[in-house]
């Protein structure tokens, strides 16, 4: 029977505790409702935006689960999540630009308010529901932009951390080799 100090598989799959995942889930929920509320049925942009939001969220999940056997895959999928959210960010900017809407400046009181809302622990859509369901499209699009920026910042930090961890610990094969060499050494010392 294997003891915990003999395992070479890293901890993995705890994506629900990642703030990047929680924010990506809010972005998905907000985007789904935004498209339903403000875009015309049949508009191809709906599918594009919802799928980009979904991809941002789901690739965090998949990367987290893949991390047990592939740090490379975890990094790649986390980066795919980041790229999908960047695409979605551009969709919201396009929405505002073609409708002559304003994009909030980073230090505007509105953007600071959204950042403050998003700074509380355990991020979830309920925190934003009232705004999404009652405010005009320009406000909701700007809230989404703020949340995507927050999520992207977190994903950038996560990717840098994954890179550092890989450089420090290596991948699965290196961990397996170290574990096997340790086991051989222990067997040798016992015998």
Kinemage of the C-alpha trace (Angstrom):
@kinemage 1
@onewidth
@group {chain A} dominant
@subgroup {mainchain}
@vectorlist {calphas} color= white
{ca unk a 1} P 0.000 0.000 0.000
{ca unk a 2} L 1.280 3.460 -0.972
{ca unk a 3} L 1.829 6.065 1.721
{ca unk a 4} L 1.288 9.743 1.051
{ca unk a 5} L 5.029 10.504 1.048
{ca unk a 6} L 5.555 7.946 -1.730
{ca unk a 7} L 3.156 9.451 -4.226
{ca unk a 8} L 4.569 11.202 -7.275
{ca unk a 9} L 1.245 12.512 -8.539
{ca unk a 10} L 0.777 16.180 -7.667
{ca unk a 11} L -2.403 17.540 -6.100
{ca unk a 12} L -4.816 18.588 -8.825
{ca unk a 13} L -8.337 19.321 -9.908
{ca unk a 14} L -9.368 21.789 -7.215
{ca unk a 15} L -10.485 24.347 -9.807
{ca unk a 16} L -13.584 25.519 -7.908
{ca unk a 17} L -11.317 27.125 -5.313
{ca unk a 18} L -9.443 29.111 -7.960
{ca unk a 19} L -10.541 32.740 -8.025
{ca unk a 20} L -9.806 32.737 -11.767
{ca unk a 21} L -12.397 29.970 -12.208
{ca unk a 22} L -14.970 31.710 -10.005
{ca unk a 23} L -14.603 34.931 -11.988
{ca unk a 24} L -14.680 33.064 -15.315
{ca unk a 25} L -17.931 31.434 -14.220
{ca unk a 26} L -19.399 34.880 -13.437
{ca unk a 27} L -18.243 36.095 -16.864
{ca unk a 28} L -19.975 33.132 -18.502
{ca unk a 29} L -23.231 33.653 -16.566
{ca unk a 30} L -23.186 37.380 -17.264
{ca unk a 31} L -22.422 36.864 -20.972
{ca unk a 32} L -25.208 34.321 -21.393
{ca unk a 33} L -27.705 36.774 -19.907
{ca unk a 34} L -26.238 39.764 -21.747
{ca unk a 35} L -26.640 38.038 -25.117
{ca unk a 36} L -30.166 36.914 -24.321
{ca unk a 37} L -31.165 40.385 -23.189
{ca unk a 38} L -29.376 42.698 -25.640
{ca unk a 39} L -28.642 40.830 -28.877
{ca unk a 40} L -31.179 39.932 -31.534
{ca unk a 41} L -32.132 36.280 -31.762
{ca unk a 42} L -30.290 34.695 -34.671
{ca unk a 43} L -27.288 37.041 -34.351
{ca unk a 44} L -24.158 34.899 -34.814
{ca unk a 45} L -22.402 37.068 -32.259
{ca unk a 46} L -24.462 35.364 -29.551
{ca unk a 47} L -22.893 31.984 -30.271
{ca unk a 48} L -19.425 33.510 -30.548
{ca unk a 49} L -19.656 35.365 -27.254
{ca unk a 50} L -21.261 32.550 -25.279
{ca unk a 51} L -18.751 30.021 -26.629
{ca unk a 52} L -15.785 32.293 -25.864
{ca unk a 53} L -17.093 32.771 -22.308
{ca unk a 54} L -17.691 29.031 -21.965
{ca unk a 55} L -14.241 28.232 -23.313
{ca unk a 56} L -12.679 30.592 -20.787
{ca unk a 57} L -14.363 28.744 -17.947
{ca unk a 58} L -14.131 25.191 -19.236
{ca unk a 59} L -10.445 25.345 -20.138
{ca unk a 60} L -9.622 26.268 -16.552
{ca unk a 61} L -11.502 23.124 -15.481
{ca unk a 62} L -9.819 20.929 -18.068
{ca unk a 63} L -6.362 22.332 -17.322
{ca unk a 64} L -6.851 21.775 -13.616
{ca unk a 65} L -7.900 18.178 -14.143
{ca unk a 66} L -5.117 17.509 -16.684
{ca unk a 67} L -2.498 18.813 -14.268
{ca unk a 68} L -2.151 15.455 -12.546
{ca unk a 69} L -0.304 13.994 -15.520
{ca unk a 70} L 0.694 16.977 -17.640
{ca unk a 71} L 1.922 20.335 -16.446
{ca unk a 72} L 2.396 21.235 -20.099
{ca unk a 73} L -1.288 20.603 -20.804
{ca unk a 74} L -2.309 22.584 -17.716
{ca unk a 75} L -0.284 25.575 -18.912
{ca unk a 76} L -1.621 25.272 -22.469
{ca unk a 77} L -5.258 25.007 -21.400
{ca unk a 78} L -4.950 27.865 -18.923
{ca unk a 79} L -3.545 29.944 -21.776
{ca unk a 80} L -6.453 28.865 -24.023
{ca unk a 81} L -8.830 30.093 -21.297
{ca unk a 82} L -6.954 33.400 -21.275
{ca unk a 83} L -7.104 33.688 -25.084
{ca unk a 84} L -10.831 32.905 -25.150
{ca unk a 85} L -11.546 35.622 -22.619
{ca unk a 86} L -9.441 38.084 -24.614
{ca unk a 87} L -11.618 37.296 -27.637
{ca unk a 88} L -14.731 37.884 -25.531
{ca unk a 89} L -13.293 41.162 -24.245
{ca unk a 90} L -12.956 42.344 -27.833
{ca unk a 91} L -16.574 41.343 -28.541
{ca unk a 92} L -17.778 43.558 -25.688
{ca unk a 93} L -15.568 46.420 -26.906
{ca unk a 94} L -16.966 45.959 -30.419
{ca unk a 95} L -20.506 45.976 -29.054
{ca unk a 96} L -19.911 49.338 -27.405
{ca unk a 97} L -17.899 50.846 -30.263
{ca unk a 98} L -20.423 50.123 -33.035
{ca unk a 99} L -23.236 51.471 -30.861
{ca unk a 100} L -21.246 54.600 -29.956
{ca unk a 101} L -21.161 53.494 -26.327
{ca unk a 102} L -18.495 54.541 -23.875
{ca unk a 103} L -15.948 52.195 -22.386
{ca unk a 104} L -15.260 53.062 -18.770
{ca unk a 105} L -11.785 54.275 -18.003
{ca unk a 106} L -9.860 52.052 -15.608
{ca unk a 107} L -9.989 54.636 -12.820
{ca unk a 108} L -13.572 55.786 -13.378
{ca unk a 109} L -15.824 55.593 -10.329
{ca unk a 110} L -17.911 52.886 -12.083
{ca unk a 111} L -14.904 50.670 -12.858
{ca unk a 112} L -13.575 51.115 -9.325
{ca unk a 113} L -16.993 50.112 -7.964
{ca unk a 114} L -16.997 46.898 -10.029
{ca unk a 115} L -13.443 46.130 -8.913
{ca unk a 116} L -14.486 46.661 -5.310
{ca unk a 117} L -17.450 44.294 -5.763
{ca unk a 118} L -15.101 41.742 -7.290
{ca unk a 119} L -12.588 41.956 -4.463
{ca unk a 120} L -14.793 40.052 -2.030
{ca unk a 121} L -14.019 36.360 -1.470
{ca unk a 122} L -16.046 33.577 -3.084
{ca unk a 123} L -16.991 35.322 -6.310
{ca unk a 124} L -20.393 34.437 -7.778
{ca unk a 125} L -22.953 35.785 -10.232
{ca unk a 126} L -25.490 36.731 -7.544
{ca unk a 127} L -23.277 39.678 -6.641
{ca unk a 128} L -23.930 41.125 -10.128
{ca unk a 129} L -27.418 39.805 -10.937
{ca unk a 130} L -29.337 42.983 -10.146
{ca unk a 131} L -27.044 45.082 -12.363
{ca unk a 132} L -27.206 42.605 -15.238
{ca unk a 133} L -30.983 42.341 -15.102
{ca unk a 134} L -31.822 46.034 -14.640
{ca unk a 135} L -29.108 48.236 -16.166
{ca unk a 136} L -28.798 49.282 -19.820
{ca unk a 137} L -26.545 47.412 -22.233
{ca unk a 138} L -23.715 49.945 -21.982
{ca unk a 139} L -23.452 49.453 -18.205
{ca unk a 140} L -23.680 45.655 -18.386
{ca unk a 141} L -21.074 45.479 -21.173
{ca unk a 142} L -18.730 47.630 -19.084
{ca unk a 143} L -19.255 45.425 -16.036
{ca unk a 144} L -18.336 42.440 -18.210
{ca unk a 145} L -15.229 44.233 -19.462
{ca unk a 146} L -14.132 44.947 -15.878
{ca unk a 147} L -14.698 41.326 -14.852
{ca unk a 148} L -12.841 39.980 -17.890
{ca unk a 149} L -9.877 42.228 -17.086
{ca unk a 150} L -9.871 40.881 -13.514
{ca unk a 151} L -10.082 37.288 -14.726
{ca unk a 152} L -7.346 37.804 -17.305
{ca unk a 153} L -5.086 39.340 -14.676
{ca unk a 154} L -5.623 36.284 -12.462
{ca unk a 155} L -4.979 33.904 -15.363
{ca unk a 156} L -1.757 35.744 -16.224
{ca unk a 157} L -0.647 35.316 -12.599
{ca unk a 158} L -1.690 31.656 -12.669
{ca unk a 159} L 0.291 30.971 -15.851
{ca unk a 160} L 3.407 32.612 -14.381
{ca unk a 161} L 3.002 30.495 -11.238
{ca unk a 162} L 2.599 27.319 -13.293
{ca unk a 163} L 5.787 28.173 -15.195
{ca unk a 164} L 7.718 28.698 -11.952
{ca unk a 165} L 6.361 25.467 -10.468
{ca unk a 166} L 7.350 23.548 -13.579
{ca unk a 167} L 10.873 24.930 -13.479
{ca unk a 168} L 11.155 24.040 -9.789
{ca unk a 169} L 9.465 20.610 -9.759
{ca unk a 170} L 9.543 19.446 -13.365
{ca unk a 171} L 6.887 17.373 -15.045
{ca unk a 172} L 5.366 13.994 -14.324
{ca unk a 173} L 8.257 11.969 -15.802
{ca unk a 174} L 10.763 13.775 -13.626
{ca unk a 175} L 8.588 13.216 -10.558
{ca unk a 176} L 8.190 9.532 -11.476
{ca unk a 177} L 11.955 9.146 -11.890
{ca unk a 178} L 12.648 10.826 -8.537
{ca unk a 179} L 10.031 8.631 -6.840
{ca unk a 180} L 11.446 5.469 -8.405
{ca unk a 181} L 15.006 6.369 -7.423
{ca unk a 182} L 13.866 7.095 -3.859
{ca unk a 183} L 12.032 3.755 -3.708
{ca unk a 184} L 15.136 1.912 -4.939
{ca unk a 185} L 17.264 3.701 -2.353
{ca unk a 186} L 14.806 2.753 0.424
{ca unk a 187} L 14.763 -0.896 -0.733
{ca unk a 188} L 18.554 -0.940 -0.834
{ca unk a 189} L 18.798 0.516 2.688
{ca unk a 190} L 16.339 -2.090 4.041
{ca unk a 191} L 18.038 -5.033 2.409
